[in-house]
Amino acid sequence: MIALISDVHGNLPALRAVLEDVERVGVSEIWCLGDVVGYGAHPNECVELVAERCSRWLAGNHDLVVCGTLPIEEFAAHARVAAEWTREVLDPQARELLAARMPFDLSGPVGLWHASPRDPVWEYVLAIPQAAECIALMPFRIGCIGHSHVALFFSSSDGARETIGAVADPGRELVLHTGRWLLNPGSVGQPRDSDPRASWLLLDTERQTARWRRVEYPIAEAAEAILAAGLPTILAERLWTGT
């Protein structure tokens, strides 16, 4: 079984809570779809934990910008402030670990992209027409993406033109025996699907199933750390609403 996590965004309390839940479930590997840093106040600690626990690990756009791979001018105001702060506090070792990542990994049985198969850095796959085009491009039957901070699934049936998709409710289990699938585990550190609990995906490669899980974590601890660091207040406030 595989645990898929994404979009940690420097939220150490959320990451710890998810990893504890992963331990309770019992998995063989943990895969991270990127954006380990950005927004949150514990980038170094989160990089260290992800590097220690994840066997496959992507770079997200926030990871790339703090390493100087992406121009910071492409970021919106609050994200830019957080990226500049993260650049200042990031340890050399953490920076080196982030710089070694790519925004996609096609080496395993499941395709991994931070954002999408056609644009692994920037595209937010939130609509069925987008997903249909991405699924058509995938060299895998099952692919996983992050970036949108929304727990989602999309599927195209074998031999059918229609693609379906929806927000994945907590506890929902999908059977992946047939068809082509694009799965998003949601966000560990900054959910945007109106559920503030940390989100992750349990992928059973033997049973061919996917189940979404949500985890309570001490939001106040993460929010207070953001404010103490002098980061924009909105980055703390949105943790409470999951938006």
TITORFI-682603 format. One record per atom (N, C-alpha, C, O): x, y, z; residue in one letter. Coordinates in pm, whole numbers, padded with zeros to 5 digits, always signed. Example, Ala and Ser with C-alpha at 12.3 -4.5 7.8 and 13.67 -1.06 7.14 Angstrom:
BEGIN
+01319-00569+00780a;+01230-00450+00780a;+01320-00330+00780a;+01424-00332+00846a;+01285-00225+00708s;+01367-00106+00714s;+01290+00003+00787s;+01341+00114+00804s;
***
This chain:
BEGIN
+00085-00120+00000m;+00000+00000+00000m;+00088+00124+00000m;+00197+00126+00058m;+00039+00228-00066i;+00112+00353-00082i;+00034+00466-00016i;-00088+00475-00032i;+00103+00552+00058a;+00045+00676+00107a;+00090+00789+00016a;+00209+00809-00005a;-00007+00861-00038l;+00023+00976-00125l;-00009+01103-00049l;-00121+01122-00002l;+00091+01192-00038i;+00072+01321+00026i;+00112+01431-00071i;+00189+01408-00165i;+00061+01550-00048s;+00095+01662-00135s;+00072+01793-00063s;-00005+01801+00033s;+00139+01897-00110d;+00114+02034-00067d;+00117+02048+00086d;+00019+02087+00149d;+00231+02014+00141v;+00255+02026+00285v;+00265+02173+00325v;+00211+02214+00428v;+00333+02251+00244h;+00345+02396+00260h;+00393+02439+00398h;+00336+02529+00460h;+00498+02374+00445g;+00561+02419+00569g;+00476+02404+00693g;+00505+02466+00796g;+00371+02323+00686n;+00280+02305+00800n;+00323+02179+00875n;+00277+02069+00846n;+00410+02198+00972l;+00467+02084+01045l;+00364+02010+01130l;+00364+01887+01130l;+00275+02078+01203p;+00174+02004+01280p;+00087+01915+01192p;+00054+01803+01231p;+00049+01964+01074a;-00033+01883+00984a;+00045+01765+00930a;-00008+01654+00922a;+00171+01786+00892l;+00253+01678+00839l;+00273+01569+00944l;+00264+01450+00913l;+00301+01609+01067r;+00319+01510+01172r;+00192+01428+01194r;+00198+01306+01211r;+00078+01495+01194a;-00050+01425+01214a;-00077+01325+01102a;-00123+01214+01128a;-00048+01364+00978v;-00068+01274+00866v;+00026+01154+00875v;-00016+01041+00853v;+00152+01179+00906l;+00247+01069+00915l;+00211+00972+01028l;+00233+00852+01016l;+00155+01024+01136e;+00107+00936+01243e;-00009+00850+01194e;-00018+00732+01226e;-00100+00910+01115d;-00212+00835+01060d;-00163+00730+00960d;-00213+00618+00957d;-00065+00767+00881v;-00005+00673+00786v;+00055+00553+00860v;+00041+00439+00816v;+00120+00580+00972e;+00178+00473+01052e;+00070+00379+01106e;+00088+00257+01108e;-00041+00437+01148r;-00150+00354+01202r;-00207+00262+01095r;-00240+00146+01122r;-00219+00314+00973v;-00274+00235+00864v;-00176+00126+00822v;-00214+00011+00798v;-00048+00163+00812g;+00055+00070+00768g;+00067+00068+00617g;-00021+00015+00548g;+00176+00124+00564v;+00199+00129+00420v;+00342+00085+00392v;+00427+00083+00481v;+00367+00051+00266s;+00503+00011+00228s;+00587+00130+00185s;+00709+00129+00201s;+00521+00234+00131e;+00593+00353+00084e;+00507+00477+00102e;+00385+00469+00112e;+00574+00591+00107i;+00507+00721+00105i;+00561+00799-00014i;+00683+00811-00032i;+00471+00852-00095w;+00508+00935-00209w;+00458+01076-00186w;+00344+01096-00142w;+00541+01175-00216c;+00504+01316-00198c;+00501+01385-00335c;+00595+01374-00413c;+00392+01457-00361l;+00372+01521-00491l;+00417+01667-00494l;+00385+01739-00589l;+00491+01710-00393g;+00554+01841-00402g;+00490+01952-00320g;+00389+01931-00253g;+00552+02070-00328d;+00520+02186-00246d;+00531+02152-00097d;+00435+02161-00021d;+00651+02112-00060v;+00682+02084+00079v;+00691+02215+00157v;+00661+02219+00277v;+00733+02322+00090v;+00750+02452+00156v;+00654+02555+00095v;+00580+02526+00001v;+00659+02676+00152g;+00573+02785+00105g;+00453+02800+00196g;+00388+02700+00229g;+00420+02922+00236y;+00306+02957+00319y;+00329+02932+00468y;+00309+03021+00550y;+00372+02812+00504g;+00387+02775+00645g;+00520+02814+00704g;+00612+02856+00633g;+00530+02801+00838a;+00644+02856+00911a;+00752+02755+00946a;+00847+02789+01017a;+00741+02631+00897h;+00841+02529+00932h;+00895+02459+00807h;+00883+02338+00794h;+00955+02534+00716p;+01004+02471+00592p;+01117+02371+00615p;+01116+02264+00554p;+01212+02403+00700n;+01326+02313+00720n;+01284+02181+00782n;+01328+02074+00739n;+01198+02188+00883e;+01152+02067+00949e;+01070+01979+00854e;+01081+01857+00858e;+00989+02042+00769c;+00908+01965+00675c;+00994+01899+00568c;+00970+01783+00532c;+01092+01970+00518v;+01184+01911+00420v;+01255+01792+00482v;+01269+01687+00418v;+01301+01806+00605e;+01372+01697+00671e;+01284+01574+00685e;+01329+01462+00659e;+01158+01593+00727l;+01068+01480+00745l;+01034+01412+00613l;+01033+01289+00604l;+01005+01492+00511v;+00971+01434+00380v;+01090+01359+00323v;+01074+01250+00268v;+01209+01417+00335a;+01329+01350+00284a;+01352+01217+00356a;+01399+01120+00295a;+01320+01212+00483e;+01340+01092+00563e;+01238+00983+00533e;+01270+00865+00535e;+01113+01025+00504r;+01004+00928+00498r;+00957+00891+00358r;+00895+00787+00339r;+00984+00975+00259c;+00924+00953+00126c;+01023+00890+00029c;+01136+00937+00014c;+00980+00783-00037s;+01065+00714-00134s;+01057+00777-00273s;+01153+00769-00350s;+00946+00839-00307r;+00932+00919-00429r;+00886+01058-00385r;+00794+01071-00305r;+00950+01161-00439w;+00929+01296-00387w;+00949+01396-00500w;+01057+01403-00558w;+00845+01472-00529l;+00850+01570-00638l;+00878+01710-00584l;+00866+01737-00465l;+00916+01799-00676a;+00922+01942-00648a;+00792+02006-00696a;+00744+01975-00805a;+00737+02095-00615g;+00625+02177-00659g;+00672+02316-00696g;+00791+02347-00683g;+00581+02399-00742n;+00620+02534-00784n;+00677+02616-00669n;+00768+02697-00691n;+00626+02598-00547h;+00680+02671-00433h;+00820+02623-00396h;+00905+02701-00356h;+00842+02493-00411d;+00977+02441-00388d;+01075+02497-00491d;+01188+02534-00458d;+01030+02502-00615l;+01118+02548-00722l;+01151+02697-00709l;+01263+02738-00740l;+01055+02776-00664v;+01081+02921-00657v;+01179+02954-00546v;+01260+03045-00561v;+01174+02881-00433v;+01268+02914-00326v;+01410+02871-00361v;+01506+02921-00303v;+01422+02780-00458c;+01555+02739-00505c;+01603+02825-00620c;+01716+02808-00667c;+01520+02918-00666g;+01559+03007-00776g;+01535+02950-00913g;+01576+03011-01012g;+01469+02835-00924t;+01441+02775-01054t;+01329+02846-01126t;+01329+02855-01249t;+01232+02898-01051l;+01122+02976-01107l;+01137+03122-01065l;+01182+03149-00953l;+01100+03216-01151p;+01104+03357-01112p;+00995+03389-01011p;+00880+03351-01030p;+01031+03459-00905i;+00936+03488-00799i;+00827+03584-00846i;+00721+03592-00784i;+00852+03655-00955e;+00752+03749-01008e;+00627+03678-01058e;+00524+03742-01075e;+00635+03549-01082e;+00519+03474-01129e;+00422+03440-01016e;+00314+03386-01042e;+00458+03472-00892f;+00374+03439-00778f;+00286+03558-00738f;+00324+03674-00753f;+00166+03525-00685a;+00077+03627-00633a;+00135+03686-00504a;+00234+03635-00451a;+00075+03793-00456a;+00134+03874-00348a;+00167+03793-00223a;+00281+03795-00177a;+00069+03723-00167h;+00093+03651-00041h;+00192+03537-00061h;+00277+03511+00024h;+00179+03468-00174a;+00272+03359-00203a;+00414+03411-00221a;+00510+03345-00182a;+00427+03531-00279r;+00559+03589-00299r;+00625+03625-00167r;+00743+03600-00146r;+00547+03686-00076v;+00600+03720+00056v;+00648+03595+00128v;+00755+03593+00187v;+00565+03489+00122a;+00602+03363+00188a;+00725+03301+00124a;+00811+03246+00194a;+00735+03309-00008a;+00852+03253-00078a;+00979+03328-00042a;+01084+03267-00021a;+00969+03461-00034e;+01087+03540+00003e;+01132+03508+00145e;+01251+03495+00172e;+01036+03494+00237w;+01068+03458+00375w;+01132+03320+00381w;+01231+03299+00451w;+01075+03226+00306t;+01128+03089+00306t;+01270+03086+00252t;+01355+03014+00304t;+01297+03163+00148r;+01433+03172+00095r;+01531+03215+00204r;+01643+03164+00210r;+01489+03308+00288e;+01579+03362+00390e;+01607+03263+00501e;+01718+03260+00555e;+01508+03180+00537v;+01525+03091+00653v;+01564+02949+00615v;+01596+02868+00702v;+01562+02917+00487l;+01588+02780+00445l;+01734+02743+00466l;+01824+02815+00424l;+01757+02629+00531d;+01892+02580+00552d;+01955+02537+00420d;+01883+02496+00329d;+02088+02545+00407p;+02154+02500+00284p;+02122+02355+00249p;+02104+02321+00132p;+02116+02269+00350q;+02087+02128+00323q;+01946+02110+00269q;+01924+02032+00176q;+01850+02182+00326a;+01712+02173+00278a;+01702+02227+00136a;+01632+02170+00052a;+01771+02336+00109r;+01771+02393-00025r;+01829+02293-00126r;+01776+02278-00236r;+01936+02227-00087e;+01998+02128-00175e;+01903+02011-00204e;+01895+01963-00317e;+01832+01967-00102l;+01736+01858-00119l;+01624+01899-00213l;+01584+01821-00300l;+01572+02019-00197l;+01464+02067-00284l;+01513+02084-00428l;+01442+02050-00523l;+01633+02136-00443a;+01686+02162-00578a;+01709+02034-00657a;+01716+02037-00779a;+01721+01922-00588a;+01745+01794-00655a;+01617+01729-00707a;+01622+01628-00777a;+01502+01788-00673r;+01374+01729-00713r;+01330+01777-00850r;+01372+01883-00896r;+01244+01697-00915m;+01178+01734-01039m;+01028+01740-01015m;+00980+01679-00920m;+00952+01812-01099p;+00807+01822-01077p;+00729+01703-01132p;+00606+01708-01138p;+00797+01599-01173f;+00730+01477-01219f;+00822+01358-01195f;+00943+01373-01179f;+00761+01240-01191d;+00837+01116-01175d;+00763+01007-01252d;+00653+00967-01216d;+00825+00960-01358l;+00765+00858-01444l;+00835+00723-01428l;+00827+00637-01516l;+00903+00705-01316s;+00986+00586-01299s;+00912+00468-01238s;+00963+00356-01242s;+00794+00489-01184g;+00725+00382-01114g;+00603+00331-01187g;+00581+00367-01303g;+00523+00249-01122p;+00403+00191-01185p;+00288+00290-01199p;+00194+00266-01274p;+00297+00401-01125v;+00196+00506-01128v;+00266+00637-01163v;+00369+00669-01104v;+00209+00712-01257g;+00269+00839-01296g;+00243+00946-01191g;+00132+00957-01139g;+00346+01025-01160l;+00334+01132-01062l;+00370+01266-01125l;+00475+01279-01188l;+00283+01364-01106w;+00309+01501-01150w;+00264+01595-01040w;+00164+01570-00973w;+00338+01703-01020h;+00292+01798-00918h;+00161+01862-00960h;+00065+01863-00882h;+00155+01914-01081a;+00036+01988-01124a;-00048+01910-01224a;-00167+01887-01200a;+00011+01867-01337s;-00064+01792-01437s;+00032+01723-01533s;+00149+01762-01541s;-00015+01623-01607p;+00072+01556-01704p;+00117+01648-01818p;+00223+01625-01877p;+00038+01750-01851r;+00079+01837-01962r;+00152+01962-01915r;+00220+02027-01994r;+00139+01997-01789d;+00214+02108-01730d;+00239+02073-01584d;+00158+02106-01497d;+00350+02007-01555p;+00373+01955-01420p;+00401+02062-01314p;+00411+02029-01196p;+00414+02188-01355v;+00445+02294-01259v;+00324+02381-01225v;+00303+02414-01108v;+00244+02420-01325w;+00149+02527-01303w;+00001+02493-01319w;-00082+02561-01258w;-00037+02394-01397e;-00178+02376-01430e;-00259+02324-01311e;-00223+02225-01247e;-00370+02392-01282y;-00464+02346-01180y;-00572+02262-01248y;-00654+02316-01323y;-00573+02133-01224v;-00673+02045-01287v;-00793+02037-01194v;-00794+01962-01097v;-00895+02115-01227l;-01015+02123-01144l;-01142+02092-01221l;-01248+02074-01160l;-01134+02085-01352a;-01252+02065-01435a;-01238+01939-01519a;-01128+01898-01555a;-01351+01878-01550i;-01352+01753-01625i;-01289+01767-01764i;-01212+01679-01803i;-01318+01872-01842p;-01254+01883-01973p;-01101+01887-01965p;-01032+01825-02046p;-01047+01960-01866q;-00902+01961-01844q;-00851+01821-01814q;-00753+01774-01873q;-00919+01755-01722a;-00876+01622-01680a;-00878+01524-01796a;-00788+01441-01808a;-00980+01533-01882a;-00989+01443-01997a;-00868+01457-02088a;-00814+01358-02137a;-00824+01581-02110e;-00708+01604-02195e;-00580+01553-02129e;-00492+01498-02196e;-00572+01570-01997c;-00453+01521-01926c;-00448+01369-01924c;-00342+01309-01943c;-00562+01306-01902i;-00568+01160-01900i;-00526+01104-02035i;-00457+01002-02043i;-00568+01170-02141a;-00533+01124-02276a;-00383+01130-02301a;-00331+01054-02382a;-00314+01220-02232l;-00170+01235-02250l;-00087+01142-02162l;+00032+01124-02186l;-00149+01084-02061m;-00073+01005-01964m;-00021+00875-02025m;-00096+00803-02091m;+00107+00843-02004p;+00159+00713-02045p;+00134+00606-01939p;+00198+00500-01941p;+00041+00632-01846f;+00006+00540-01738f;-00146+00528-01733f;-00219+00618-01774f;-00192+00416-01682r;-00337+00400-01661r;-00383+00479-01540r;-00496+00527-01535r;-00295+00491-01440i;-00325+00566-01319i;-00220+00673-01299i;-00100+00645-01302i;-00264+00795-01278g;-00173+00905-01251g;-00218+00983-01129g;-00337+00982-01095g;-00125+01048-01063c;-00156+01125-00943c;-00099+01265-00955c;+00012+01285-01003c;-00178+01362-00910i;-00141+01503-00916i;-00174+01572-00784i;-00254+01522-00705i;-00111+01687-00761g;-00142+01769-00646g;-00176+01910-00692g;-00254+01927-00785g;-00118+02011-00625h;-00119+02151-00669h;-00248+02226-00641h;-00243+02342-00600h;-00364+02165-00662s;-00490+02238-00646s;-00536+02245-00501s;-00623+02326-00468s;-00480+02162-00415h;-00518+02155-00274h;-00660+02103-00254h;-00720+02126-00149h;-00712+02033-00352v;-00847+01978-00347v;-00840+01828-00370v;-00778+01782-00466v;-00904+01750-00282a;-00910+01605-00299a;-01008+01573-00411a;-01127+01602-00401a;-00957+01513-00520l;-01037+01494-00641l;-01005+01361-00707l;-00902+01299-00681l;-01097+01318-00792f;-01067+01207-00883f;-01134+01233-01017f;-01240+01295-01026f;-01069+01183-01121f;-01123+01186-01258f;-01099+01049-01320f;-00999+00984-01291f;-01192+01007-01406s;-01178+00876-01468s;-01238+00874-01607s;-01343+00933-01632s;-01169+00805-01697s;-01220+00778-01831s;-01232+00627-01846s;-01135+00554-01827s;-01350+00581-01880s;-01373+00437-01896s;-01303+00385-02020s;-01286+00458-02118s;-01265+00260-02016d;-01201+00197-02131d;-01297+00200-02250d;-01411+00153-02242d;-01249+00255-02361g;-01327+00258-02483g;-01437+00362-02486g;-01510+00371-02585g;-01451+00441-02381a;-01554+00545-02376a;-01492+00682-02387a;-01379+00704-02345a;-01567+00774-02444r;-01516+00910-02460r;-01542+00997-02337r;-01475+01097-02317r;-01640+00959-02256e;-01681+01042-02145e;-01585+01030-02027e;-01542+00920-01992e;-01551+01144-01967t;-01472+01148-01845t;-01561+01198-01733t;-01639+01291-01751t;-01549+01135-01617i;-01623+01178-01500i;-01524+01227-01395i;-01404+01199-01404i;-01575+01300-01297g;-01488+01348-01190g;-01567+01412-01080g;-01681+01455-01101g;-01508+01419-00959a;-01577+01479-00845a;-01479+01502-00732a;-01368+01448-00732a;-01521+01583-00637v;-01447+01597-00513v;-01458+01465-00437v;-01566+01405-00431v;-01349+01420-00380a;-01346+01293-00307a;-01377+01317-00160a;-01297+01377-00088a;-01491+01270-00116d;-01528+01285+00024d;-01439+01199+00113d;-01390+01096+00069d;-01419+01241+00238p;-01338+01161+00331p;-01393+01020+00345p;-01513+01001+00362p;-01305+00922+00338g;-01346+00783+00351g;-01392+00719+00223g;-01416+00599+00219g;-01405+00797+00117r;-01451+00739-00009r;-01346+00644-00065r;-01227+00675-00067r;-01391+00529-00109e;-01301+00431-00171e;-01345+00405-00314e;-01463+00380-00340e;-01251+00411-00405l;-01276+00384-00546l;-01205+00257-00587l;-01094+00229-00542l;-01270+00180-00672v;-01210+00061-00730v;-01152+00099-00866v;-01222+00152-00951v;-01023+00072-00885l;-00950+00120-01002l;-00918+00008-01101l;-00825+00020-01181l;-00994-00102-01096h;-00960-00219-01178h;-00959-00190-01327h;-00877-00245-01400h;-01049-00104-01372t;-01060-00073-01514t;-01058+00078-01534t;-01073+00154-01439t;-01039+00119-01657g;-01039+00261-01690g;-00906+00328-01662g;-00809+00265-01619g;-00903+00459-01689r;-00785+00542-01666r;-00822+00646-01562r;-00930+00704-01565r;-00729+00669-01469w;-00761+00750-01352w;-00657+00859-01328w;-00537+00840-01351w;-00707+00974-01282l;-00622+01084-01237l;-00670+01119-01096l;-00784+01161-01077l;-00582+01101-00997l;-00619+01113-00856l;-00541+01225-00790l;-00422+01243-00815l;-00609+01301-00705n;-00545+01409-00629n;-00569+01383-00480n;-00684+01380-00437n;-00464+01366-00402p;-00483+01335-00259p;-00531+01453-00176p;-00562+01435-00058p;-00538+01573-00234g;-00567+01691-00154g;-00441+01740-00084g;-00331+01690-00110g;-00457+01837+00004s;-00342+01902+00067s;-00326+01862+00212s;-00423+01855+00288s;-00202+01835+00250v;-00168+01812+00391v;-00178+01943+00468v;-00244+01950+00571v;-00112+02046+00417g;-00090+02166+00497g;-00176+02285+00471g;-00175+02381+00549g;-00253+02284+00361q;-00339+02399+00333q;-00456+02356+00244q;-00461+02398+00128q;-00550+02275+00295p;-00664+02231+00214p;-00747+02349+00164p;-00761+02451+00232p;-00803+02333+00045r;-00888+02437-00013r;-01020+02379-00064r;-01077+02427-00162r;-01068+02274+00004d;-01195+02215-00034d;-01298+02227+00078d;-01388+02144+00091d;-01281+02333+00159s;-01373+02367+00269s;-01371+02266+00383s;-01462+02265+00466s;-01270+02184+00388d;-01249+02093+00500d;-01108+02119+00551d;-01011+02085+00483d;-01093+02180+00670p;-00960+02220+00716p;-00871+02105+00761p;-00752+02127+00787p;-00924+01985+00771r;-00841+01872+00813r;-00739+01835+00705r;-00766+01849+00586r;-00623+01789+00750a;-00519+01747+00656a;-00567+01627+00575a;-00636+01539+00627a;-00530+01625+00447s;-00580+01522+00356s;-00466+01438+00300s;-00357+01489+00274s;-00492+01308+00282w;-00397+01221+00213w;-00473+01105+00149w;-00590+01083+00178w;-00404+01032+00063l;-00466+00926-00016l;-00395+00794+00008l;-00273+00785+00001l;-00474+00690+00036l;-00422+00554+00051l;-00447+00479-00079l;-00561+00453-00115l;-00340+00444-00147l;-00347+00373-00275l;-00301+00230-00254l;-00185+00205-00223l;-00393+00136-00272d;-00361-00006-00259d;-00336-00062-00398d;-00429-00085-00475d;-00211-00083-00430t;-00176-00126-00565t;-00208-00273-00590t;-00215-00315-00706t;-00227-00351-00485e;-00266-00492-00502e;-00416-00506-00524e;-00459-00574-00617e;-00495-00441-00438r;-00641-00446-00452r;-00691-00351-00558r;-00807-00359-00599r;-00603-00260-00604q;-00642-00158-00703q;-00756-00072-00649q;-00862-00060-00711q;-00732-00011-00534t;-00830+00078-00474t;-00761+00206-00429t;-00640+00210-00410t;-00841+00310-00414a;-00793+00439-00361a;-00892+00486-00257a;-01013+00487-00280a;-00840+00527-00141r;-00926+00575-00033r;-00868+00705+00024r;-00750+00711+00058r;-00953+00807+00032w;-00910+00937+00085w;-00932+00942+00236w;-01034+00895+00286w;-00835+00999+00306r;-00842+01010+00451r;-00821+01157+00493r;-00744+01230+00430r;-00891+01198+00599r;-00873+01332+00656r;-00831+01316+00801r;-00875+01225+00871r;-00743+01407+00846v;-00681+01396+00978v;-00692+01530+01051v;-00654+01634+00997v;-00744+01525+01173e;-00742+01644+01259e;-00598+01673+01301e;-00519+01582+01322e;-00565+01801+01312y;-00433+01841+01362y;-00447+01973+01437y;-00549+02040+01421y;-00350+02012+01518p;-00360+02137+01595p;-00342+02260+01507p;-00231+02313+01493p;-00451+02305+01448i;-00447+02419+01357i;-00391+02543+01427i;-00315+02619+01368i;-00430+02562+01552a;-00384+02681+01626a;-00232+02687+01631a;-00173+02795+01620a;-00168+02573+01647e;-00022+02569+01653e;+00040+02614+01521e;+00136+02691+01520e;-00016+02566+01410a;+00035+02605+01278a;+00007+02752+01250a;+00093+02823+01197a;-00112+02799+01284a;-00150+02938+01259a;-00067+03035+01343a;-00022+03138+01292a;-00046+03002+01469e;+00034+03089+01556e;+00179+03098+01508e;+00241+03204+01520e;+00232+02990+01455a;+00369+02993+01404a;+00380+03084+01282a;+00479+03155+01266a;+00278+03084+01198i;+00276+03172+01081i;+00276+03318+01125i;+00353+03399+01073i;+00192+03352+01222l;+00184+03490+01270l;+00313+03530+01340l;+00359+03643+01324l;+00371+03440+01418a;+00495+03470+01488a;+00610+03496+01392a;+00702+03571+01423a;+00605+03434+01275a;+00709+03454+01175a;+00691+03584+01097a;+00779+03622+01019a;+00580+03652+01118g;+00554+03777+01047g;+00500+03757+00907g;+00503+03850+00825g;+00451+03639+00877l;+00394+03610+00746l;+00253+03668+00738l;+00194+03698+00841l;+00198+03684+00616p;+00064+03743+00602p;-00042+03671+00684p;-00047+03548+00688p;-00127+03749+00750t;-00230+03695+00838t;-00322+03599+00766t;-00367+03500+00825t;-00351+03626+00640i;-00444+03541+00565i;-00395+03396+00557i;-00476+03304+00547i;-00264+03377+00561l;-00209+03241+00552l;-00242+03160+00677l;-00253+03038+00672l;-00258+03230+00790a;-00301+03164+00913a;-00452+03147+00916a;-00502+03041+00953a;-00523+03250+00875e;-00669+03247+00884e;-00730+03137+00797e;-00826+03073+00838e;-00674+03115+00679r;-00736+03020+00587r;-00720+02876+00636r;-00793+02787+00590r;-00628+02851+00729l;-00614+02716+00783l;-00739+02673+00857l;-00773+02554+00860l;-00808+02768+00917w;-00927+02736+00996w;-01048+02702+00909w;-01138+02630+00953w;-01051+02752+00787t;-01169+02734+00701t;-01146+02632+00590t;-01242+02582+00531t;-01020+02601+00560g;-00992+02508+00451g;-01029+02566+00315g;-01081+02497+00228g;-01002+02697+00299t;-01035+02763+00171t;-00917+02846+00123t;-00925+02909+00017t;
***
